[in-house]
Every structure is written in structure tokens, then in C-alpha cells.
């Protein structure tokens, strides 16, 4: 049984005439008759029977017709949906991003993209996660594009740097270092440290920074995103190294630039290499230029 046989059967059932059906389908009448006969052999019953010079659909044919019509309708819907999803003007883009980008960067960027008239009918799904989850989601085709940290030894992933962000130290507003205008990490080595979870990109960056100055920090808490870290700092659990993002200003903490070691954190747009990218996804990727904030 193949798709052509189902379309042939539906047409013959509607017209109840092989000659007229062959003209509509643009195939020879013998070929049409053979296709229907093969279908009947596979089903083990007659779908049509002769009535004079015409044919009529049998009761078994009527039962089968309902399923054929439903199936073909679903296939047409699927075909239409795939065309929409892969259409440059009406496609869907599934993105995932680290928590840092959720409050401002992602909403602003997607809105700017959709404000371009030719992109206004493209739709998005939004997902948050840590870098390792985003990379896994890209490989499993859950996401088309990810915004995350760079990951070594991921040869199947294309990483494009799009954002450069500064790291700062945040301290409680009543801390003894509150009047400092900049700070060396060596100066906070003896204070309790709150850091990003070790399995996140920024968690590893923080540990690497302390290692670069031969310091083993006293880590008292770990969290996956900035609001949790800033909340802990504001209640005097310790000092933290975080990205300098607008969200931090909502908490009762002081942000202090780090003078040593100097470090700029990059965020990357990531997608799977050597894989078909629908036109809308490719258009979204091409929309980006390096951005600083």
C-alpha cells in the first residue's frame, strides 16, 4: 500500500467511474485499475463492484474510505505545518538561553528581530537552562539555537561570540569594603564566597579566576542564577563574582569592578554544524552582530 493508491482510491470512490477518475488523476485507466486491484488484494476484500457500466463502492470500501480521508487530511495538515515551520516568513524558531539573558537581552533581541517587517510572522519558543543543558538540547534537536557559554571539545557545535560582559564583585551594602571603587580578588580571598553552581559555565569561570591567582576560595553557597546569588549576598551570606547585568541593581548589594585578574566574559550563539537550518533559523542567526552591554 502506498500513498498514490490511497489518493487513487479516494478519487475513484468519489466519482465511481474509472474513466473519469483516470482523467482527473492524469494516469491511464489500466494503471488505475491495476492500482485499485492491488489495494484490494492487500486488504483481502473488494472495495468496488460493477453496476452496469459504472462501479459503486462496497460497504467495506465505505468503511475504508473514512480512514483514508482522515489519513490524507492529517498528511496534508502535516505537509502544511512543515512548510510553515521551514518557511522564511512563517517559520518557528526554538531557542534556549542561560538565565542571565532572560530579563532583558532575549526579549529585546527577539522583539527587534520581529520588528523587521519580513520577520513579523515568525514564531518563537523560549527555554531557559544552564549551558550543559542547552548544548544537550541542541544535539537532541530540541532547540534550533542556544545562547550560552563556550564549551571545549564540542566539535559538532558552532559557537559565535555575540556579547561581551564584565564580571564584578558584589558585596552587602554594609560590608567593610563597600567604599572601594575597584577590587583585587586577592583582597576577598579570605571572605566567604558565593558562586555559580560548578556545573555551569560561569561557575567554572569563577573557579578558574581564583585558580589563576593561586587562591582556594571558601565557597559557602552555590546557585545557578544571579537573583539567587544576589539575594544571598544581600543577606550577608558572603561575597560573589557575577555578571554585571541590570538585574543586580534590584538587590541591596554594591557592585565593584574587578581590577585583577582582568576578565571579560563572552556569551555565544550556538547551533549544530553541518545540519539543515530552516530559512527562518538561518535568518535569525544572520541577524546577530557582536553586542556589548
N, C-alpha and C positions, 0 to 999 in steps of 0.2 A: 504494500500500500504506500502510495506516495502523494505528495501534495497536489500534483496535477490531476490524479484520479479523483480526489475529493472535489476539486473545482469542476471537473467534468461531470461528476455525479450530481452536484448541486444544480448545474445548468440544465442537464437533461431532465432532472426532477421538476424543474420549474416549467420547462417547455413541453415536456412529454412528447418529444419528437427528435429523433436522431439527426435528421436532415437540417432542421432549423438550429439545433444545438451546435452542429459541426460548423455552420456558417458563423455563429456568434463566437465560437471558440477558435475559429480560423484553423481548423485541422480537418483532415479527410474523415468522411463518415466511417470507413473501415477502421481507421485508427481509433476513433472514438468508441466504436462498438467493441473493439478488442480491449480497450482500457476498462470499460464497464464490465465486460465479461470476466476479465482478470480479477477485478474487485469482487465480483460475485463469487468467484471460485475461492478467493481468500476468506470471504465471510461465510461461505458454505450455504448460501441461500440466494434466491432471485430477488433483485431489487426492482426490476421492471418486468412486466409481462405484456405480450402483444394484445391489442384490441383493434381488430381490423387492420388498417394501415398505420395506425398510431400505436403508441405504447402508453401504459399507465403505471404509476408507481405502486408497488405492492405494500401491504401493511408493514412488512419488515423494512421496506425501503423508507416508509414514513418515519418509523422509529429511528432508523439510522440517520435520516436527513436532519432531524433535530440536533443530534450530536455533531454532525458535520457542520451545520450552520453555526452552532455555538463555538466550535473549534476554530473555524475560519474567521469568525468575528474576533475571537481572542487573539489570533495570529495577526490580524490587521491592526488591532489596538497595540500589540507589541511592536509591530513594524513602525507604527506611527510614533510610539513612545521613543523608540531607539533613534528615529530620525530627529525627533525633538531634542533628545539629550546630546546628540552629536552635531547638532546644527549650530553654526557660529552665532546665530542671532537668538536661538531659543534653548541653548543647552543648559545643563545643570553642572555645577562645579562643587565638588565635595572637598572642603578644606578642614584642616586641623591645625591648631596653633598652641603654643605654650601660653601659660596663664598671664604672663607679662603683657601680652598683646591684646588681651580681651577687652579692657575698658575703653581703649582709645584707637590704637593703631588699626586693628582689624575692621571695626565698624567704619572708621573714617576712610580707609583704603577701599573697601568694597563699595561704599557709597560713591566715592569719586569715580570708580570704575563704572558703576551703573548709571552715573550721570552722563556718561557718553551715550549719545542717542542710539547708536548701533548696538549697545550692550544692555539697554534698558529691560529687555525681556528675558535675560539670562537669570537663572535662579541659583541660590547657594544653599548648602547645608553647612552648619558650623559645629565644630567639635573642639573641645579643649583637652589637653593632656600634657604629659612630660615628653621630652624628646624621644626617649626609647619607645614609648607607646606610639608616637607619631610615625617613626621610621617603620615599625612593625605594621601599622595601618597602611602605609604606602605600599609596602611589599605585598600585603594581602588584598590590595585593591579596594580597601575601604575608603581611602581618600585619594583624590587626584593630586592635591598639592598640600605640602606641610610648611609651617613656619617654625623653625626650631634651631637648636644649636648644631654646630658641625660635629659629625661623628666619624672618627677614624675607621679605616678598613671597611667602609661601606661602598664598595666599588660599583654597585648597581644603582646608587643614588647620586643624582646631580645636585650639588649644593651651590647656590648662587647667593653671595653676600648682598643683603639689601639694607640692613640697618646697622649702624654703629652706635653702641650705647656705653655710657660711662658707668663705672661702678663707684659707689660711695659707701662710706661707713654711716650707719645710723645709730644714734645713742639716745637714751632718755633725756628729756629736756632739763632734768635736774642733775645730770651727770657732771662729774668734775671736769670733763673735757669739753663741756658744752660751748665754751668760748673759743675753741680752736677754729681756725679758718681752713686748715688742712691737717692731714694726719698721716703719719707713717705707720704701717701695720705693726712694726716693731713696738710701737707705743701701746698697742692694745693687746699685745700677746698675753699679758697676764690677767686680762679680764675674761669673764665667761663669754663664750661666743655662741650665737645662734646662727645656724647656717641652713642653706637649702639642703633638701634630702640628698644623700650621697648618690642616689641613682639618677639624679637629674643632671643636666649639662652644667648648670650654674653651681650645683653642689660640688662637682668635680673641679670647676674653675676655682672656687674658693679654697679648696684644699691645696690645689696646685700653687696658688698665690702664697699661702703660708709656707709651703714646702720650699718655694723659691728663695725665701729669706730664712730658711732653716728654723722654722718655728712649728711646734706641735701645739695647736690651739686646744684650749679646754672647751670642748663642744658640749653645751648643756641641753640644747634643743635642736631638732631638725624639722623643717616644714617644706612643703612643695611650692608654696607661692607667697608673694610679697605681703598680702594682707595678714596672713597668719604670722609671718616673721615680724612685721612692724607692730602688730598687736602685742606680741611677746616683749619686744624691746620697750614699748611704751609703758609696760608694767614692770620694768626693771628686772627682766629675766637675764639680760645680757646685752651685748653689742652685736651688730650684724653687718655683713657686707652684702649689699643688694644693688640691683639696677636702679639707676636714677630715673624713676618714672613718676608721672603726676600722682599716681595713687598714694605714694608715700606721704604726700602733703596732707592727706586726710587724717593722719595719726599724730599723736602728741610725741613726736620724735624730732631730733635735729639731724639733718643730713650734712656730712662733712666730706669734701673731696679727699681722695687718697693721693698723697704725694709720692709715696713709694710702697710697693713697686708700681710703676706706671702700667696701666692695663686698659685696653678698650675691648669691650665685648661685642662680638658680631652675631647677628641673627641672620639666618639663611632661609631662603625659599628653597624647598626641596621637592624633587619629584623623581620618579623611576626613569632611569635611562633606557634607551632602545625599546621603548614601548609606545604604542599608538596613543597619541594625545588628541582627544576630540578638539575640534576647532575652537570652541569656547574656552577650553582649558589653556590651549596654546595662546589664545588672545590675552587671557588673564596673566599668564607668565610674562608675556612680552610687555605688559602694561607697566612692569616694575623697572624703576631706576634706583640706584643706591640712595637711601634716605637716612638722614641724620636727625636725631632729636634727643 
